[in-house]
């Protein structure tokens, strides 16, 4: 049996903003690689077999309408035969995705303001969440916040912890087979989430879908060691983020350093990809440009480049874990009850 070359390994990626782009940008096209690194041709070229599509909303009035629109875009992509995107919402569909030329997709929610605005009742918010789940058939994970605080707790640019509503959201998610994403929480909120899960003995897996390691590059969006170790201990995932701001703004090799740090610190069974491709042409901050190093500009080249560079540093088994096996095993465990 021939060992597959690193560049030909299938890929599971835990985070991109393709739905935001298609919902928000005038003239957006799913095949426009010049505008977004997770355009369909790039995903196909990169051998991405499952791409997590984030439904993102800022915490502001109208956030739930914006999230609903993105769920409807997901719905239309799932129905369309010409777009070559297949919804993956069960374990058999996950296994089948590896045999197809099409790209599999599953939805996630980036910021709970997408289903519950600041002045909504929680009851109404949970009804809106159920609507998003209906439209997409399945939600893989939910992050409570984005950069700033909301009614559920503190975002990654704050020091606030969990609120009463945040605890009630966790209680609601108990046993729902939806993971909680810690990528955009404050450190305080992340640890409060873990404490509440433990105290109440809740069945909620945890991940960091698109975060790197803070000891390698100090940024609020990256994980401190203590939090990374908790995710590892709980059988979660840590998705490596390709954005230059979260890697090291002066080192094109930084993503390799983050990956190797993860393996050195015991994340071999947790580490995966969470590239975080999004549309940035209208971004107002000139210091963020370039958003990605040249080697990581789009999905068509980035995964193969990384896996080839890591050959010799990691074993074939470790390369496969990074590329798809860790994420596949996590999703299978998350969805397993439906098979009983």
C-alpha positions as CSV (number, residue, x, y, z in Angstrom):
1,X,0.0,0.0,0.0
2,X,1.4,3.3,-1.1
3,X,1.7,6.1,1.5
4,X,-0.1,9.2,0.3
5,X,2.2,12.2,-0.4
6,X,1.5,15.0,2.2
7,X,0.2,17.3,-0.5
8,X,-2.5,14.8,-1.5
9,X,-3.9,14.3,1.9
10,X,-7.6,15.2,2.4
11,X,-8.2,18.3,4.5
12,X,-10.8,19.2,7.1
13,X,-10.8,22.9,8.0
14,X,-12.7,24.2,11.0
15,X,-13.4,27.8,10.1
16,X,-13.9,30.2,7.1
17,X,-16.2,33.2,6.4
18,X,-17.4,32.2,2.9
19,X,-21.1,32.7,4.0
20,X,-20.3,36.3,5.2
21,X,-18.7,37.1,1.8
22,X,-21.6,35.7,-0.2
23,X,-24.2,37.4,1.9
24,X,-22.5,40.8,2.3
25,X,-20.2,41.7,-0.7
26,X,-21.8,43.2,-3.8
27,X,-21.1,40.9,-6.8
28,X,-19.7,38.2,-4.6
29,X,-19.0,35.0,-6.5
30,X,-18.2,31.6,-5.1
31,X,-15.4,31.0,-7.6
32,X,-13.6,34.3,-7.1
33,X,-10.2,33.2,-5.6
34,X,-8.9,36.8,-6.0
35,X,-11.4,38.0,-3.4
36,X,-11.4,35.2,-0.8
37,X,-9.0,32.4,-0.1
38,X,-11.7,29.8,0.5
39,X,-13.4,30.3,-2.9
40,X,-14.7,27.0,-4.3
41,X,-11.8,26.4,-6.8
42,X,-9.3,26.9,-4.0
43,X,-11.1,24.5,-1.7
44,X,-11.2,21.9,-4.5
45,X,-7.6,22.4,-5.5
46,X,-6.6,22.1,-1.8
47,X,-8.4,18.8,-1.5
48,X,-10.6,20.1,1.2
49,X,-13.2,17.4,2.0
50,X,-15.0,19.3,4.7
51,X,-15.1,23.0,5.2
52,X,-16.8,24.5,8.3
53,X,-18.8,27.6,7.2
54,X,-19.1,30.1,10.0
55,X,-22.3,32.2,10.4
56,X,-20.8,35.4,11.7
57,X,-22.6,38.5,13.2
58,X,-21.3,41.5,15.0
59,X,-23.1,42.3,18.3
60,X,-25.4,45.0,17.0
61,X,-29.1,45.6,16.1
62,X,-30.1,43.3,13.2
63,X,-27.5,40.7,14.0
64,X,-30.1,37.9,14.0
65,X,-31.4,38.9,10.6
66,X,-27.9,38.9,9.2
67,X,-27.2,35.4,10.6
68,X,-30.5,34.2,9.2
69,X,-29.5,35.4,5.8
70,X,-26.3,33.5,6.0
71,X,-28.1,30.3,7.0
72,X,-30.3,30.8,3.9
73,X,-27.2,31.2,1.7
74,X,-26.0,27.9,3.2
75,X,-29.3,26.3,2.4
76,X,-29.1,27.5,-1.3
77,X,-25.6,26.2,-1.7
78,X,-26.7,22.9,-0.3
79,X,-29.5,22.7,-2.9
80,X,-27.4,23.8,-5.8
81,X,-25.8,21.1,-8.0
82,X,-23.6,23.6,-9.9
83,X,-21.8,24.8,-6.8
84,X,-20.4,21.4,-6.0
85,X,-20.8,21.8,-2.2
86,X,-22.5,19.0,-0.2
87,X,-23.9,19.4,3.3
88,X,-22.3,17.1,5.8
89,X,-24.6,16.6,8.7
90,X,-24.2,12.9,9.7
91,X,-21.4,10.4,10.2
92,X,-22.2,8.5,7.0
93,X,-22.2,11.8,5.0
94,X,-18.8,12.6,6.6
95,X,-17.4,9.3,5.5
96,X,-18.9,9.8,2.0
97,X,-17.3,13.2,1.7
98,X,-13.8,11.6,1.5
99,X,-14.9,9.7,-1.6
100,X,-16.3,12.6,-3.6
101,X,-14.8,15.3,-5.7
102,X,-17.2,17.8,-4.3
103,X,-16.4,19.8,-1.1
104,X,-18.4,18.9,2.0
105,X,-19.6,21.7,4.2
106,X,-21.1,22.1,7.7
107,X,-22.3,25.2,9.5
108,X,-21.1,26.8,12.7
109,X,-22.1,30.0,14.6
110,X,-19.4,32.7,15.3
111,X,-21.0,34.9,18.0
112,X,-24.2,34.0,19.7
113,X,-25.5,37.5,18.9
114,X,-26.4,35.8,15.6
115,X,-29.4,34.1,17.3
116,X,-30.0,36.3,20.3
117,X,-29.7,40.1,20.2
118,X,-29.0,42.2,23.4
119,X,-32.7,43.0,23.8
120,X,-34.2,39.7,22.9
121,X,-35.6,37.3,25.4
122,X,-33.6,34.1,25.8
123,X,-36.7,32.2,24.8
124,X,-36.9,34.1,21.5
125,X,-33.1,33.7,21.0
126,X,-33.3,29.9,21.4
127,X,-36.2,29.8,18.9
128,X,-34.0,31.7,16.4
129,X,-31.1,29.3,17.1
130,X,-33.5,26.4,16.2
131,X,-34.3,28.1,13.0
132,X,-30.6,28.4,12.1
133,X,-30.2,24.7,12.9
134,X,-33.3,23.9,10.7
135,X,-31.9,25.9,7.7
136,X,-28.4,24.3,7.9
137,X,-29.5,20.9,9.2
138,X,-26.8,21.0,11.8
139,X,-24.5,23.4,13.7
140,X,-21.1,22.0,14.5
141,X,-20.1,24.6,17.1
142,X,-21.1,27.9,18.7
143,X,-18.8,30.7,19.9
144,X,-20.5,32.9,22.6
145,X,-18.8,36.1,21.6
146,X,-16.6,37.8,19.0
147,X,-14.1,40.5,19.8
148,X,-16.3,42.5,22.2
149,X,-18.6,41.6,25.1
150,X,-22.2,40.7,24.7
151,X,-25.0,39.4,26.9
152,X,-23.3,36.0,27.2
153,X,-19.8,37.1,28.3
154,X,-16.6,38.8,27.4
155,X,-15.0,38.7,23.9
156,X,-11.3,38.3,23.3
157,X,-10.7,42.0,23.5
158,X,-12.2,42.2,27.0
159,X,-11.6,40.8,30.5
160,X,-15.2,40.0,31.3
161,X,-16.2,36.4,32.3
162,X,-19.5,34.6,31.9
163,X,-22.9,36.1,32.6
164,X,-26.1,34.5,33.8
165,X,-27.3,34.3,30.2
166,X,-24.1,32.6,29.3
167,X,-24.7,29.9,31.9
168,X,-28.2,29.5,30.7
169,X,-26.9,29.1,27.1
170,X,-24.6,26.3,28.3
171,X,-27.5,24.6,30.1
172,X,-29.5,24.8,26.9
173,X,-26.7,23.2,24.9
174,X,-26.3,20.3,27.3
175,X,-26.5,17.0,25.3
176,X,-27.3,18.8,22.0
177,X,-24.2,17.5,20.2
178,X,-23.0,21.1,19.5
179,X,-19.5,22.0,20.6
180,X,-18.6,25.3,22.3
181,X,-15.9,27.3,20.5
182,X,-13.4,29.2,22.7
183,X,-11.6,31.0,19.9
184,X,-13.2,34.4,20.5
185,X,-13.7,34.3,24.3
186,X,-11.8,36.3,26.8
187,X,-9.6,34.1,29.0
188,X,-12.1,34.7,31.9
189,X,-15.0,33.6,29.8
190,X,-13.2,30.5,28.6
191,X,-12.4,29.3,32.1
192,X,-15.9,30.2,33.3
193,X,-17.4,28.1,30.5
194,X,-15.2,25.1,31.5
195,X,-16.0,25.6,35.2
196,X,-19.7,25.7,34.6
197,X,-19.6,22.6,32.4
198,X,-17.7,20.8,35.2
199,X,-19.9,22.1,38.0
200,X,-23.2,21.2,36.3
201,X,-21.7,18.1,34.7
202,X,-22.8,19.2,31.2
203,X,-22.2,17.2,28.1
204,X,-20.7,19.9,25.9
205,X,-17.4,19.3,24.0
206,X,-15.1,22.3,23.7
207,X,-12.8,23.4,20.8
208,X,-10.8,26.5,19.7
209,X,-11.8,26.4,16.0
210,X,-9.3,29.0,14.7
211,X,-6.7,29.9,17.4
212,X,-2.9,29.6,17.7
213,X,-0.6,29.5,20.7
214,X,0.0,32.6,22.8
215,X,3.6,31.6,24.0
216,X,4.6,31.5,20.3
217,X,2.9,34.9,19.5
218,X,1.4,37.0,22.2
219,X,-2.1,38.0,21.0
220,X,-5.5,37.8,22.8
221,X,-6.8,35.6,20.0
222,X,-4.2,33.0,20.7
223,X,-4.5,30.4,23.5
224,X,-2.5,30.6,26.8
225,X,-0.9,27.2,27.6
226,X,-3.4,26.5,30.5
227,X,-6.4,26.9,28.2
228,X,-4.8,24.9,25.4
229,X,-4.0,22.1,27.9
230,X,-7.6,22.0,29.0
231,X,-8.9,21.6,25.4
232,X,-6.4,18.8,24.9
233,X,-7.4,17.1,28.2
234,X,-11.0,17.2,27.2
235,X,-10.5,15.7,23.8
236,X,-11.2,19.0,21.9
237,X,-9.6,20.5,18.8
238,X,-7.3,23.5,18.2
239,X,-7.5,24.8,14.7
240,X,-4.4,26.6,13.4
241,X,-5.3,30.1,12.1
242,X,-3.5,31.3,9.0
243,X,-3.9,35.1,9.6
244,X,-0.6,36.9,9.8
245,X,-1.8,39.1,12.8
246,X,-2.2,35.9,14.9
247,X,1.1,34.2,13.7
248,X,3.9,36.7,14.0
249,X,3.7,39.8,11.8
250,X,7.3,39.6,10.8
251,X,8.0,35.9,10.3
252,X,6.6,34.0,7.2
253,X,7.6,30.7,8.9
254,X,5.5,31.4,12.0
255,X,2.7,29.0,11.2
256,X,5.1,26.1,11.1
257,X,6.4,27.2,14.5
258,X,2.9,27.2,16.0
259,X,2.2,23.8,14.6
260,X,5.4,22.3,15.9
261,X,4.8,24.0,19.3
262,X,1.4,22.3,19.5
263,X,3.0,18.9,18.8
264,X,5.7,19.5,21.4
265,X,3.1,20.5,24.0
266,X,0.9,17.4,23.7
267,X,-1.6,18.6,21.1
268,X,-0.9,15.7,18.7
269,X,-4.5,14.4,18.9
270,X,-6.1,17.9,19.1
271,X,-4.3,20.0,16.4
272,X,-6.0,20.6,13.1
273,X,-6.6,23.5,10.6
274,X,-8.9,26.5,11.1
275,X,-7.5,28.8,8.3
276,X,-10.0,31.7,8.8
277,X,-10.2,32.8,5.2
278,X,-12.4,35.9,4.8
279,X,-13.0,38.9,2.5
280,X,-10.8,41.8,3.6
281,X,-10.7,44.2,0.6
282,X,-12.8,46.8,2.5
283,X,-10.8,46.4,5.8
284,X,-9.9,49.9,7.1
285,X,-6.7,49.0,9.0
286,X,-3.6,49.4,6.8
287,X,-1.4,47.6,9.4
288,X,-3.3,44.4,8.8
289,X,-2.1,44.2,5.2
290,X,-1.0,41.7,4.0
291,X,-3.6,39.6,5.9
292,X,-1.9,36.4,4.9
293,X,1.7,35.5,4.1
294,X,2.0,34.6,0.4
295,X,2.3,30.9,1.2
296,X,-1.1,31.0,2.9
297,X,-3.1,33.3,0.7
298,X,-5.6,30.7,-0.4
299,X,-6.7,27.1,0.3
300,X,-5.5,25.8,-3.1
301,X,-1.8,26.0,-2.1
302,X,-1.6,26.6,1.7
303,X,-2.3,23.1,3.1
304,X,-0.1,21.4,0.6
305,X,2.7,23.8,1.3
306,X,2.5,23.3,5.0
307,X,2.3,19.5,4.9
308,X,5.2,19.3,2.5
309,X,7.3,21.6,4.7
310,X,6.4,19.5,7.8
311,X,7.5,16.3,6.1
312,X,10.6,15.1,8.0
313,X,9.6,17.1,11.1
314,X,6.4,15.0,11.7
315,X,5.6,11.3,10.9
316,X,3.1,10.3,8.3
317,X,0.6,9.5,11.1
318,X,1.1,13.0,12.6
319,X,0.6,14.7,9.2
320,X,-2.6,12.8,8.7
321,X,-3.8,13.8,12.2
322,X,-3.2,17.5,11.4
323,X,-4.7,17.3,8.0
324,X,-8.0,15.5,8.8
325,X,-7.9,12.6,11.3
326,X,-8.1,14.6,14.5
327,X,-11.1,16.7,13.2
328,X,-12.7,13.6,11.7
329,X,-12.5,11.7,15.0
330,X,-13.8,14.7,17.0
331,X,-16.8,15.0,14.7
332,X,-17.5,11.3,14.8
333,X,-17.5,11.4,18.6
334,X,-19.7,14.5,18.7
335,X,-22.3,13.0,16.4
336,X,-22.0,9.4,17.6
337,X,-25.2,9.2,19.7
338,X,-27.4,9.4,16.6
339,X,-25.9,6.1,15.5
340,X,-26.9,4.2,18.6
